[in-house]
Amino acid sequence: MGTLSFASALVSLHVLANMVWIGSLLSVAFLLSADSDEGFGRTAARLARKTYLRLAAPAFAVSFLCGVAVLGMSASAYMRAPWMHAKLTLALVVIAIHHVVGARARRAADGRTECARGADWLGAAVLACSAGAVWLAITRWIP
C-alpha cells in the first residue's frame, strides 16, 4: 500500500468537511421547518442557529479551503474537465443556499419565526445539488 499524498489528504479532508457541512445544513433546514405551534419552534430556531454557527459554517470553511487548494494543485486538469464545471456550479448553488439558511436561522433565533418558512425546500435543494455534485465527482461524466 502506498503512502498518502498531500493531495489525497486534502481531498479526504474536503470530503469529510462536506459530509459535516451538508449534514449540518440539512439539520438546520429541518429545525427551521419545525412547527412553531407545537411549542418547539423557538427552541428549534435557537438550536438551528447554534448548529449553523458551530458545525455548518466551520465545515464549509474547511471544505472551501481544501477544495480551492486541490483545484490550485490540479488546475490544468480540472479546468479542462466539463464535469468539474458542472460540479462547481452545483457547489455554488449550495454555497448560496448555505448563506440564505444561515440568515434565516439568525432571524428565527431572534424571534422572527416567519423567516423559517420554506426552509424545507431549501433543504431539499441542498440535498439535490449535493447528490448531483457527488455523482459528478464519482462518475466524472456529463450527459
C-alpha positions in Angstrom: 0.0 0.0 0.0 1.4 3.4 -1.0 1.8 6.4 1.2 -0.9 9.0 1.4 0.0 12.0 -0.7 -0.7 15.6 0.4 -3.3 15.9 -2.4 -5.1 12.8 -1.2 -5.1 14.1 2.3 -6.6 17.4 1.1 -9.3 15.6 -0.9 -10.1 13.4 2.1 -10.4 16.4 4.4 -12.5 18.1 1.7 -14.9 15.2 1.5 -15.1 14.8 5.3 -15.8 18.6 5.7 -18.5 18.3 3.0 -20.2 15.5 4.9 -20.3 17.6 8.1 -21.3 20.7 6.2 -24.2 19.2 4.2 -25.4 17.1 7.1 -25.5 20.1 9.5 -27.0 22.4 6.8 -29.8 19.8 6.3 -30.3 19.7 10.1 -30.6 23.5 10.3 -33.2 23.5 7.5 -35.1 20.7 9.2 -35.0 22.5 12.6 -36.2 25.8 10.9 -39.1 24.0 9.4 -40.3 22.7 12.9 -43.9 23.7 13.6 -44.0 26.6 16.0 -47.5 25.6 17.1 -46.0 22.6 18.8 -44.1 24.8 21.2 -40.8 23.6 19.8 -40.4 26.4 17.3 -38.4 28.9 19.4 -36.1 26.2 20.8 -35.7 24.7 17.4 -34.7 28.1 16.0 -32.0 28.6 18.7 -30.7 25.1 18.1 -30.7 25.7 14.3 -28.6 28.9 14.8 -26.1 27.0 17.1 -25.8 24.2 14.6 -25.2 26.6 11.8 -22.5 28.5 13.8 -20.8 25.5 15.4 -21.0 22.9 12.6 -22.2 24.2 9.2 -20.1 27.4 9.0 -16.7 25.9 10.1 -17.2 22.8 8.0 -18.0 25.0 5.0 -14.8 27.0 5.6 -12.7 23.8 5.7 -14.4 22.4 2.7 -13.9 25.6 0.7 -10.3 26.0 1.6 -9.4 22.4 0.9 -11.4 22.5 -2.4 -9.6 25.6 -3.5 -6.2 24.1 -2.6 -7.0 20.9 -4.6 -8.1 23.0 -7.5 -4.9 25.0 -7.3 -2.8 21.9 -7.3 -4.6 20.4 -10.3 -5.9 23.4 -12.0 -5.0 22.5 -15.6 -6.5 19.0 -15.4 -9.7 20.1 -13.6 -10.3 23.3 -15.6 -10.5 21.3 -18.8 -13.0 18.8 -17.4 -16.6 19.6 -18.1 -17.8 17.6 -15.2 -15.8 19.8 -12.8 -17.6 22.9 -14.2 -20.9 21.3 -13.5 -19.8 20.2 -10.1 -18.6 23.7 -9.2 -21.9 25.2 -10.4 -23.8 22.9 -8.1 -21.4 23.8 -5.3 -22.0 27.5 -5.8 -25.8 26.9 -5.6 -25.2 25.1 -2.2 -23.0 27.9 -1.0 -25.7 30.4 -1.8 -28.3 28.4 0.0 -25.9 28.0 2.9 -25.9 31.8 3.4 -29.7 32.0 3.0 -30.3 29.3 5.6 -27.8 31.0 7.9 -29.5 34.3 7.7 -32.9 32.7 8.2 -31.6 30.8 11.3 -30.3 34.1 12.7 -33.6 35.8 12.2 -35.6 32.9 13.5 -33.4 32.7 16.6 -34.1 36.4 17.2 -37.8 35.6 17.3 -38.8 36.3 13.7 -40.2 32.8 13.0 -41.8 33.8 9.7 -38.3 33.8 8.3 -38.2 30.0 8.7 -40.9 29.4 6.0 -39.6 27.5 3.0 -36.6 26.0 4.9 -37.8 22.5 4.0 -37.5 23.4 0.3 -34.0 24.9 0.8 -33.0 21.6 2.5 -34.4 19.7 -0.5 -32.4 21.9 -2.9 -29.2 21.3 -0.8 -29.7 17.6 -0.9 -30.4 17.5 -4.7 -27.4 19.7 -5.6 -25.1 17.8 -3.2 -26.2 14.5 -4.7 -25.6 15.8 -8.2 -22.1 17.1 -7.2 -21.2 13.7 -5.6 -22.5 11.9 -8.7 -20.4 14.1 -11.0 -17.3 13.7 -8.8 -17.6 9.9 -8.8 -18.6 9.3 -12.4 -16.7 12.3 -13.9 -19.4 12.3 -16.6 -21.6 14.9 -18.2 -24.7 13.8 -20.1 
